[in-house]
Every structure is written in structure tokens, then in C-alpha cells.
């Protein structure tokens, strides 16, 4: 009698599945013959994600490198864990009646938390005998994807508040640095589904596996025009969207990118698609507290340089796609809510930041993000609209205008000006509320942005923001150093309480003075 062995697809990723030594005869109920390996559908596709629950279809899976001679991968079992690591499903077995029935269904009452749930699929592969039975089948984790889910309890609380009204009430005023070339854009503009550019549509890119380097060897090439569909069905959390552009000291970028993004803010298409998104995440640890995120998504990060496509113009570590944000910590008061603080997301959590003065660091802090009490946040005159100072090129956000730097061994490796230039306002905002330091430039024709819901409460392939079901990495920096994800899979959404806890706090973090001293 043949036994089922266990093999790791990527070392250390598999948790638990078949008992070692399980007889092949015991698997025959769900492995009637090799026809199951002929699945041609997408590996992982979210069919439903709403108040009634989640449904996922499972299709053709990639084989591990060690699968020489194997005919394919047969989905066998799956597990689901909550954002806090609790197991919702342990070794759920697939028992399809047809090739179209490989599905995972999760009822709403089995999803106790809000955040990124990990869904892990285990597969069997191997050679076949003359009767189309597996010979010594091997078991491995063939897929791991995060799915952002709202719990029923969170939906109930959130639906009692008018979040669109709240989001509009505190929508930020954006103060860009002089000579900034890119504005926050709609997902449709960034991913070329709105005002489509044919040259960008033909740009070649790939999805590749970056878990433990490239141990699993998965790689799939496609064109930019196919990116939306690829992101919706190839959203493994260990995959990277590789644009074929890794910015270094002096790189202009592929011509297909410059054809769309090379005009920067002067592009009529970008002017028509200036958008800021918002999302709402309930606190896991505090009753009547939630986090209101404002997301600034960009087509390109020039790291202080000029627009992509001009030879030698982009800065070190420049890259396609960029996401920045501010987060308002909100206290619920009956049917409304008021801000407690604002978290400014400045660069990566493992970096040292500094405010510069005369070429030297005036003071520094660890961790990038800064949390500022609401009463200390700069606001447009007579309003509750916070003013955000945005750094040139990198789009990092700061609570005050100035010159900032990323430090390594006390040496400034990236210096950038933030704020003090063009201002972009929420729609309907009265420009007479701006102070003399925040005036709209006569030369700058784009004065307002649209505010839109990021729709992560029901993030699925049918939503307008469906591209964000991809749980892997969108941004590649320094050839793998600092690869980054898009919302809702950043720490602002997956664990906002921890994000707030670890943010540096002016006037309270040792060595970091209050904002009045900046």
C-alpha cells in the first residue's frame, strides 16, 4: 500500500495537513483518478466577500521545483487563520463532485475578526500508474493568500455611522513640495483602465514568487493590459508584481511607462483622475475606537527626481507604484466620531528619520511614522481639515513643512523637501480658508481632488477596487530591500492598533520635541 509523503513547497510555510504515512487508499475518495489535475481555472479567485460570508474558487496550482515528472497539482486540503493567528478552519478537505467545485466557503459567523485572513491551500502531486492513480503522492503548500475580511460585528458598528460624511469632514489639505511631478491618482488611472494608454498597455511585466528568494520558481509573464485580471487571480501573498524597472542611481525607466507617467502632473489624464481614497478599520483592542485612513496612491515614485522617461532624471530607489497615507484615530460619540490623533506615515518602519537644518539633523526618530495629538495638528484656518506636508518624489507625509532625511549610520542617504509648494484641496473646500503659507499657485491648474471609498469592506473581483485583492507586493525597491504591499495589506489596515502604538510621538518619545519646536 502506497503512503502519502510530505514535502515543503517553500521551506517552513506548510503548517499541518495529512498525517505522515496515510495510506493512498484513504485518499481515493477524493482522488478518484488523475483527471482532477486538469483544472484550468485561475489558482485562487474570490467570488464573494460580503456580509453573508466569503467564497473562493480554487483552480490550477503551480508545482514545486522538486516535481520532476509530476503530471500536476491536485488541491487536497486548506486551512484558514484569523488576523491574530487563531485557526478558523484546520485541514478542510476538498471533496468536489466536478472540476468546478473546488471551493472554500466561509460563513460570516465563523469570521470573528476584521483584517487579513490567511488562506493556505495544500496540494498533492506525483507520477501516475497505468490506472491513472498517483504513485507515492507528495503533499505541499501550493498557495498562501491573504483575504481582507470585515467581521459581522464590525459591519454592524460601522454601518451605524455615516462614514462618507465623516471622511469628508476631515479630508486633508495636501501641501506638496515645490517641483513635485506626481499627484495621487485613481486606481483606474494607475492601472490604465481609465483613459487607457495603448503604449503602456503593451508594457511587459511579470508576477514572480519571492518567498525565500525564488525557491518555488513560480513566474508568469503578461502585459500591462492584463494586470487587473492577473492581480485578481494570482494574488498569492508571496508574489511580486515585477514591472521590469528597479530604480538605481540614474535610470529613466521603460518607454512604455514614460508614455503614460512621463508627463507628470501636466498630463490632462492625470488632472482628471486626482483622487484620495479613504477606508475605515475598527480597533481590535479599544471599544468605540476606529481608524480612518486617507490613502494617497501614485503611479510613480521618483525619489526626489524628475518624471520617469527623462534620461538620468529619477532618483535612487525610484519605482513604479507608490502608496502613502495618514490615519486619524477616531473616538465614537453616539452617532458620530471625533479625531483623537493623526498618524503620518513617513517611509518604512525600520528607517531612521530626521528633520534637517543647515545640512545637519536637528533631531531624529525611529520607525518612520509620527502620531500627533489632534489639537496639535496643523489645520486649514477655521476648519477641521488637517494640512499634510508631502515630500517631493517619495510622497512621504509629514506634520510640518521642512527638509527631512532618511539616515543610515547618521548619514543622510535621502534628503527631501516636504510641503511649501502647490496645494490640492478636497472638493467643495473654500480656498479662502487657506493661510498665506498655503496658497494655490496661479500656475497650478489642478486645485481639487475627488474623495472615494476604497471599498475594502467588500473587497472582491466585482468591486471597483478589485485590483487590491492582490495580497502580494506591488512595489520593488533596491532589488528586494523594502518590497511593499498596497492597502488593505499594509500595517495601517492589518493592525492599526500596533501601528499607532509603535509610531513616534512628538513631545513624548525621548529626544523628539513637540511640534511647536520643529
C-alpha positions as CSV (number, residue, x, y, z in Angstrom):
1,X,0.0,0.0,0.0
2,X,1.4,3.4,-1.0
3,X,1.9,6.1,1.6
4,X,1.5,9.9,1.3
5,X,4.7,11.8,1.9
6,X,5.0,15.4,2.9
7,X,7.2,17.9,1.0
8,X,7.6,21.6,1.6
9,X,6.7,23.9,-1.3
10,X,8.7,26.7,0.4
11,X,10.6,25.7,3.5
12,X,8.8,26.4,6.7
13,X,5.5,27.6,5.1
14,X,3.4,24.4,5.5
15,X,1.7,24.1,8.9
16,X,-0.3,20.9,9.2
17,X,-2.1,18.7,6.7
18,X,-2.1,14.9,6.0
19,X,-0.8,12.6,8.7
20,X,2.6,11.2,7.6
21,X,2.2,7.7,6.3
22,X,-1.5,8.0,5.5
23,X,-2.4,5.1,3.1
24,X,-3.2,6.0,-0.5
25,X,-6.4,4.0,-0.2
26,X,-7.6,6.5,2.4
27,X,-7.2,9.3,-0.2
28,X,-9.0,7.6,-3.0
29,X,-12.4,9.0,-2.0
30,X,-11.2,12.4,-3.0
31,X,-8.7,11.3,-5.6
32,X,-10.7,9.1,-7.9
33,X,-8.2,9.5,-10.7
34,X,-5.8,11.9,-12.3
35,X,-8.5,14.0,-14.1
36,X,-8.5,16.4,-11.1
37,X,-5.1,17.7,-12.1
38,X,-6.6,19.0,-15.4
39,X,-8.0,22.1,-13.6
40,X,-7.5,25.1,-15.9
41,X,-9.2,27.8,-13.9
42,X,-7.3,30.6,-12.1
43,X,-5.5,29.3,-8.9
44,X,-7.3,31.5,-6.4
45,X,-10.3,33.8,-7.1
46,X,-12.5,35.5,-4.6
47,X,-16.1,35.0,-5.7
48,X,-17.9,36.7,-2.8
49,X,-16.8,38.8,0.2
50,X,-19.7,40.5,1.9
51,X,-22.0,40.4,5.0
52,X,-23.1,36.8,4.3
53,X,-19.6,35.4,4.1
54,X,-16.7,34.6,1.8
55,X,-16.5,32.2,-1.1
56,X,-13.3,31.4,-3.0
57,X,-12.7,29.2,-6.1
58,X,-9.6,27.1,-6.3
59,X,-8.0,26.2,-9.7
60,X,-4.8,25.1,-11.3
61,X,-1.9,25.4,-8.9
62,X,1.9,25.8,-9.5
63,X,4.1,22.8,-8.9
64,X,7.2,22.9,-6.7
65,X,10.7,22.7,-8.3
66,X,11.1,19.2,-7.0
67,X,8.2,17.9,-9.0
68,X,10.1,16.4,-12.0
69,X,7.9,14.0,-13.8
70,X,4.7,15.0,-12.0
71,X,1.6,15.5,-14.0
72,X,0.1,18.3,-12.0
73,X,-1.2,19.5,-8.6
74,X,-4.4,18.3,-7.0
75,X,-5.9,20.6,-4.3
76,X,-6.3,18.4,-1.2
77,X,-6.9,20.5,1.9
78,X,-7.0,24.0,3.2
79,X,-6.6,26.0,6.4
80,X,-7.8,29.5,7.4
81,X,-6.4,31.6,10.2
82,X,-7.6,35.0,11.6
83,X,-5.5,38.2,11.7
84,X,-4.5,37.3,15.3
85,X,-3.4,33.8,14.3
86,X,-6.3,31.8,15.5
87,X,-7.4,28.8,13.4
88,X,-10.9,29.1,11.8
89,X,-10.5,26.0,9.6
90,X,-7.9,23.3,10.2
91,X,-7.4,20.8,7.3
92,X,-10.6,21.4,5.5
93,X,-10.8,18.7,2.8
94,X,-11.9,19.3,-0.9
95,X,-14.4,16.8,-2.0
96,X,-15.7,18.1,-5.3
97,X,-18.4,16.5,-7.4
98,X,-17.0,18.1,-10.5
99,X,-14.0,20.1,-11.7
100,X,-15.9,23.3,-11.0
101,X,-16.5,22.5,-7.3
102,X,-13.1,23.2,-5.8
103,X,-14.4,26.0,-3.5
104,X,-13.8,27.3,0.0
105,X,-16.9,28.7,1.7
106,X,-16.7,30.6,5.0
107,X,-19.9,31.7,6.8
108,X,-19.9,35.2,8.3
109,X,-20.4,33.8,11.8
110,X,-17.1,31.9,11.6
111,X,-15.1,35.2,10.9
112,X,-14.7,36.8,14.3
113,X,-12.1,39.5,13.5
114,X,-11.6,42.2,10.9
115,X,-8.4,42.1,9.0
116,X,-6.2,39.9,6.7
117,X,-7.1,36.2,7.0
118,X,-4.5,33.8,5.7
119,X,-5.9,31.0,3.4
120,X,-3.4,28.2,2.8
121,X,-4.1,25.5,0.2
122,X,-2.3,22.2,0.3
123,X,-1.9,20.1,-2.8
124,X,-0.9,16.6,-3.9
125,X,1.3,15.9,-6.9
126,X,3.1,12.9,-8.3
127,X,3.5,10.4,-11.2
128,X,0.7,8.2,-12.3
129,X,0.4,4.5,-12.7
130,X,-1.4,2.7,-15.5
131,X,-4.8,3.2,-13.9
132,X,-4.3,6.9,-13.5
133,X,-3.6,6.6,-9.8
134,X,-1.0,8.6,-8.0
135,X,2.3,6.8,-7.3
136,X,3.8,7.9,-4.0
137,X,1.9,11.3,-3.9
138,X,3.6,14.2,-2.3
139,X,1.9,16.9,-0.2
140,X,3.0,20.6,-0.2
141,X,1.6,24.1,0.4
142,X,0.7,25.1,-3.1
143,X,-0.9,28.5,-2.3
144,X,-1.0,31.1,0.5
145,X,-3.1,34.2,0.2
146,X,-4.4,36.9,2.5
147,X,-8.0,37.9,2.2
148,X,-9.2,41.1,3.9
149,X,-12.5,40.4,5.7
150,X,-14.8,42.5,7.8
151,X,-16.4,40.7,10.8
152,X,-20.2,40.9,11.2
153,X,-19.7,42.8,14.5
154,X,-17.5,45.4,12.8
155,X,-20.0,45.8,10.0
156,X,-22.8,46.4,12.5
157,X,-20.9,49.1,14.3
158,X,-19.6,50.8,11.2
159,X,-23.0,50.8,9.4
160,X,-24.5,52.8,12.3
161,X,-22.1,55.7,11.4
162,X,-22.2,57.9,8.3
163,X,-18.6,57.4,7.3
164,X,-18.8,59.1,4.0
165,X,-19.9,62.3,5.8
166,X,-17.2,61.8,8.5
167,X,-14.5,61.2,5.8
168,X,-15.5,64.4,4.0
169,X,-15.4,66.4,7.3
170,X,-11.8,65.6,7.9
171,X,-10.5,65.2,4.4
172,X,-6.9,66.6,4.3
173,X,-5.4,69.6,2.5
174,X,-2.4,68.4,0.6
175,X,0.6,70.7,0.5
176,X,3.2,69.4,-2.0
177,X,6.9,70.2,-2.2
178,X,8.0,72.7,-4.9
179,X,8.5,70.9,-8.3
180,X,6.6,67.8,-7.3
181,X,5.7,65.9,-10.5
182,X,3.1,63.4,-9.5
183,X,-0.4,63.7,-7.8
184,X,-2.4,61.0,-6.0
185,X,-4.4,59.2,-8.7
186,X,-7.3,56.9,-9.1
187,X,-6.7,53.1,-9.4
188,X,-8.2,53.3,-12.8
189,X,-5.6,55.8,-13.9
190,X,-2.7,54.0,-12.3
191,X,-3.6,50.6,-13.7
192,X,-4.6,52.0,-17.1
193,X,-8.3,51.1,-17.1
194,X,-9.4,54.8,-17.3
195,X,-8.2,56.9,-20.3
196,X,-6.2,53.8,-21.4
197,X,-2.8,54.4,-22.9
198,X,-2.0,51.9,-25.7
199,X,1.7,52.0,-25.3
200,X,1.5,51.4,-21.5
201,X,-1.0,48.6,-22.2
202,X,1.7,46.7,-24.2
203,X,4.4,47.0,-21.5
204,X,5.6,43.6,-20.4
205,X,5.8,42.6,-16.8
206,X,5.6,39.5,-14.7
207,X,4.3,38.0,-11.4
208,X,7.0,36.1,-9.6
209,X,7.4,34.3,-6.3
210,X,9.8,35.9,-3.8
211,X,9.3,33.6,-0.8
212,X,12.8,32.5,0.4
213,X,14.3,34.1,-2.7
214,X,12.7,32.2,-5.6
215,X,12.6,28.7,-4.0
216,X,9.4,27.8,-5.7
217,X,10.3,29.1,-9.1
218,X,6.8,30.4,-10.0
219,X,6.9,33.1,-12.6
220,X,4.3,34.3,-15.1
221,X,4.7,37.0,-17.8
222,X,1.9,39.1,-19.2
223,X,1.2,42.6,-20.5
224,X,0.0,45.6,-18.5
225,X,-3.4,45.4,-20.1
226,X,-3.8,42.0,-18.4
227,X,-2.7,43.3,-15.0
228,X,-6.1,43.7,-13.5
229,X,-7.2,40.1,-14.2
230,X,-3.8,38.7,-13.2
231,X,-4.0,40.6,-9.9
232,X,-7.4,39.2,-9.1
233,X,-6.4,35.6,-9.7
234,X,-2.7,35.4,-8.9
235,X,-2.8,37.2,-5.5
236,X,-0.5,34.9,-3.5
237,X,0.9,36.8,-0.6
238,X,4.5,35.8,-1.6
239,X,4.2,37.1,-5.1
240,X,5.6,40.3,-6.6
241,X,4.4,42.4,-9.5
242,X,7.7,43.0,-11.3
243,X,7.4,46.0,-13.6
244,X,10.9,45.3,-15.0
245,X,12.0,48.6,-13.6
246,X,14.2,48.7,-10.5
247,X,15.4,52.3,-10.0
248,X,19.0,52.9,-9.3
249,X,21.2,56.0,-9.2
250,X,20.3,57.0,-12.8
251,X,17.6,55.2,-14.6
252,X,15.0,56.6,-16.9
253,X,12.6,53.7,-16.9
254,X,10.9,51.8,-19.8
255,X,9.5,53.9,-22.6
256,X,6.0,52.4,-22.1
257,X,5.9,53.8,-18.6
258,X,7.1,57.2,-19.6
259,X,4.4,57.4,-22.3
260,X,1.8,57.5,-19.6
261,X,3.5,58.7,-16.5
262,X,6.3,60.8,-18.0
263,X,4.1,63.9,-18.2
264,X,3.5,64.0,-14.5
265,X,1.0,66.5,-13.2
266,X,0.8,68.3,-16.5
267,X,-1.0,65.3,-18.1
268,X,-4.6,66.1,-18.8
269,X,-5.4,62.4,-18.0
270,X,-3.8,62.7,-14.5
271,X,-5.6,66.1,-13.9
272,X,-8.9,64.4,-14.5
273,X,-8.1,61.5,-12.1
274,X,-6.7,63.1,-9.0
275,X,-8.2,61.0,-6.2
276,X,-7.7,60.4,-2.5
277,X,-9.3,57.2,-1.1
278,X,-10.5,56.5,2.5
279,X,-11.0,53.4,4.5
280,X,-12.3,52.6,8.0
281,X,-10.8,49.9,10.2
282,X,-12.2,49.2,13.7
283,X,-9.8,48.9,16.7
284,X,-9.3,45.3,17.9
285,X,-8.4,46.4,21.4
286,X,-10.4,49.5,22.2
287,X,-14.2,49.8,22.3
288,X,-15.7,52.7,20.3
289,X,-12.4,53.4,18.5
290,X,-11.8,53.1,14.8
291,X,-9.1,54.3,12.4
292,X,-9.9,56.5,9.4
293,X,-7.3,56.1,6.7
294,X,-6.7,58.5,3.8
295,X,-4.8,56.8,1.1
296,X,-2.6,58.6,-1.5
297,X,-1.8,56.3,-4.4
298,X,0.6,57.3,-7.1
299,X,1.7,55.9,-10.5
300,X,5.3,56.6,-9.8
301,X,7.8,57.4,-7.0
302,X,10.7,59.4,-8.4
303,X,12.5,59.7,-5.1
304,X,13.1,63.5,-5.4
305,X,13.9,63.3,-9.1
306,X,12.0,64.3,-12.2
307,X,9.4,62.4,-14.2
308,X,10.1,58.9,-15.5
309,X,11.4,58.8,-19.0
310,X,13.9,61.6,-18.9
311,X,17.4,60.2,-19.0
312,X,19.1,60.3,-15.7
313,X,16.2,62.2,-14.1
314,X,14.8,59.7,-11.5
315,X,16.4,59.4,-8.0
316,X,18.0,56.4,-6.3
317,X,15.4,53.6,-5.4
318,X,12.7,55.2,-7.6
319,X,9.9,52.8,-8.5
320,X,6.6,52.3,-10.2
321,X,3.5,52.5,-8.0
322,X,3.5,54.2,-4.6
323,X,1.2,54.3,-1.6
324,X,1.2,56.7,1.3
325,X,-1.3,57.6,3.9
326,X,-2.4,59.4,7.0
327,X,-4.5,57.8,9.7
328,X,-7.0,59.5,12.0
329,X,-7.6,57.7,15.3
330,X,-11.3,58.3,15.9
331,X,-13.4,58.1,19.1
332,X,-17.1,57.2,18.6
333,X,-19.6,59.5,20.3
334,X,-23.1,58.2,19.7
335,X,-23.9,58.6,16.0
336,X,-20.7,60.5,15.1
337,X,-17.0,60.4,15.9
338,X,-14.2,62.9,16.6
339,X,-10.4,62.6,16.0
340,X,-8.0,61.8,18.8
341,X,-4.8,61.9,16.9
342,X,-3.3,61.7,13.4
343,X,-0.6,59.2,12.3
344,X,1.6,60.5,9.5
345,X,3.1,57.6,7.6
346,X,6.7,58.7,6.7
347,X,8.8,56.0,5.0
348,X,9.5,52.4,6.2
349,X,9.2,51.2,9.8
350,X,12.8,50.2,10.1
351,X,14.2,53.5,9.0
352,X,15.6,56.4,10.9
353,X,14.1,59.8,10.0
354,X,15.4,63.3,10.7
355,X,14.4,66.9,10.4
356,X,17.3,68.7,8.8
357,X,18.5,72.2,9.5
358,X,21.5,73.7,7.7
359,X,22.5,70.4,6.3
360,X,22.6,68.7,9.7
361,X,20.0,66.6,11.6
362,X,18.1,68.8,14.1
363,X,16.7,65.7,15.7
364,X,15.7,62.2,14.6
365,X,13.3,59.4,15.3
366,X,12.9,55.7,14.6
367,X,10.2,53.9,12.7
368,X,9.1,56.4,10.1
369,X,5.5,57.1,11.3
370,X,4.6,60.0,13.6
371,X,1.5,60.2,15.8
372,X,0.4,63.7,16.7
373,X,-2.5,64.7,19.1
374,X,-5.4,66.2,17.2
375,X,-5.1,69.6,19.0
376,X,-1.5,69.9,17.7
377,X,-2.2,69.0,14.1
378,X,-2.0,71.9,11.6
379,X,-5.4,72.6,10.0
380,X,-6.7,74.9,7.4
381,X,-7.9,78.1,9.1
382,X,-11.2,77.7,10.9
383,X,-11.7,74.1,9.7
384,X,-11.2,70.5,10.8
385,X,-9.2,69.7,7.7
386,X,-5.6,68.7,8.6
387,X,-2.8,70.0,6.4
388,X,-0.4,67.3,5.2
389,X,3.1,68.2,4.0
390,X,4.1,65.8,1.2
391,X,7.8,65.2,0.3
392,X,8.9,65.6,-3.3
393,X,9.2,62.4,-5.2
394,X,8.8,59.9,-2.4
395,X,5.4,61.4,-1.3
396,X,6.2,60.6,2.4
397,X,3.8,62.6,4.6
398,X,4.9,64.9,7.5
399,X,3.0,67.1,10.0
400,X,5.0,70.2,9.2
401,X,6.7,71.6,6.1
402,X,10.5,71.3,6.1
403,X,13.5,69.4,4.9
404,X,13.6,65.7,6.0
405,X,16.1,62.9,5.5
406,X,16.4,59.1,5.8
407,X,19.5,58.4,7.9
408,X,21.9,55.4,7.7
409,X,24.7,55.4,10.3
410,X,23.9,59.1,10.9
411,X,24.4,59.9,7.2
412,X,21.6,61.3,5.2
413,X,21.0,58.9,2.3
414,X,17.8,60.6,1.0
415,X,17.1,64.2,1.6
416,X,13.7,65.7,0.6
417,X,11.7,68.8,1.0
418,X,8.1,68.5,2.1
419,X,5.3,71.0,1.7
420,X,5.6,74.6,0.8
421,X,4.5,74.2,-2.9
422,X,1.3,73.5,-4.7
423,X,-1.8,72.8,-2.7
424,X,-4.6,70.4,-3.6
425,X,-7.9,70.7,-1.8
426,X,-10.9,68.4,-1.1
427,X,-13.8,69.0,-3.5
428,X,-16.0,71.8,-2.2
429,X,-13.3,73.2,0.1
430,X,-13.4,77.0,0.3
431,X,-9.9,78.3,-0.7
432,X,-10.3,81.4,1.5
433,X,-9.7,79.1,4.4
434,X,-6.0,78.7,3.4
435,X,-3.4,80.8,5.1
436,X,-0.8,82.9,3.2
437,X,1.6,80.0,3.6
438,X,-0.8,77.6,1.9
439,X,-1.9,79.5,-1.2
440,X,-2.8,77.9,-4.5
441,X,-0.3,78.7,-7.2
442,X,-1.7,80.6,-10.2
443,X,0.3,78.3,-12.5
444,X,-1.1,75.1,-10.9
445,X,-4.4,74.3,-12.6
446,X,-5.3,71.2,-10.5
447,X,-6.9,72.6,-7.3
448,X,-9.2,69.8,-6.1
449,X,-9.2,66.1,-5.6
450,X,-12.1,63.6,-5.5
451,X,-12.6,61.6,-2.3
452,X,-13.6,58.0,-2.8
453,X,-14.3,54.9,-0.6
454,X,-11.5,52.3,-1.0
455,X,-14.3,49.7,-0.6
456,X,-12.3,47.3,1.5
457,X,-15.4,46.3,3.4
458,X,-16.5,44.1,0.5
459,X,-13.2,43.7,-1.5
460,X,-13.9,41.2,-4.2
461,X,-13.3,40.9,-8.0
462,X,-16.6,42.7,-8.8
463,X,-15.8,45.9,-6.8
464,X,-14.3,49.0,-8.4
465,X,-11.1,48.4,-6.3
466,X,-10.8,44.7,-7.3
467,X,-7.1,45.0,-8.1
468,X,-6.5,45.3,-4.4
469,X,-7.4,41.7,-3.8
470,X,-3.8,41.0,-4.8
471,X,-2.2,40.3,-1.4
472,X,1.4,40.2,-2.6
473,X,3.9,43.0,-3.3
474,X,3.3,45.9,-5.7
475,X,6.5,47.9,-5.1
476,X,10.0,46.6,-5.5
477,X,12.8,48.8,-4.2
478,X,16.6,48.3,-4.0
479,X,16.3,44.9,-5.7
480,X,14.1,43.4,-2.9
481,X,15.1,45.7,0.0
482,X,11.8,47.2,1.1
483,X,9.3,45.5,-1.2
484,X,6.0,46.9,-0.3
485,X,2.3,46.0,-0.4
486,X,-0.8,48.1,-1.2
487,X,-3.8,48.6,1.1
488,X,-5.5,46.8,2.6
489,X,-2.4,44.7,3.3
490,X,-0.2,47.3,5.0
491,X,0.1,47.7,8.7
492,X,-2.3,50.7,8.6
493,X,-5.1,48.2,7.8
494,X,-3.9,44.8,9.1
495,X,-3.0,46.0,12.6
496,X,-3.8,49.7,13.1
497,X,-3.6,49.4,16.9
498,X,0.1,48.2,16.7
499,X,0.8,50.8,14.0
500,X,-0.4,53.5,16.4
501,X,1.5,52.0,19.4
502,X,4.9,51.9,17.6
503,X,4.6,55.4,15.9
504,X,7.0,58.0,17.3
505,X,5.2,60.7,19.3
506,X,6.5,64.3,19.3
507,X,6.8,65.6,22.8
508,X,6.6,62.1,24.3
509,X,9.1,60.0,22.5
510,X,12.6,60.6,24.1
511,X,14.6,63.0,22.1
512,X,11.7,64.0,19.8
513,X,10.5,67.5,20.7
514,X,6.9,68.7,20.5
515,X,5.8,70.1,17.1
516,X,6.0,73.7,18.5
517,X,9.8,73.3,18.4
518,X,10.0,72.0,14.8
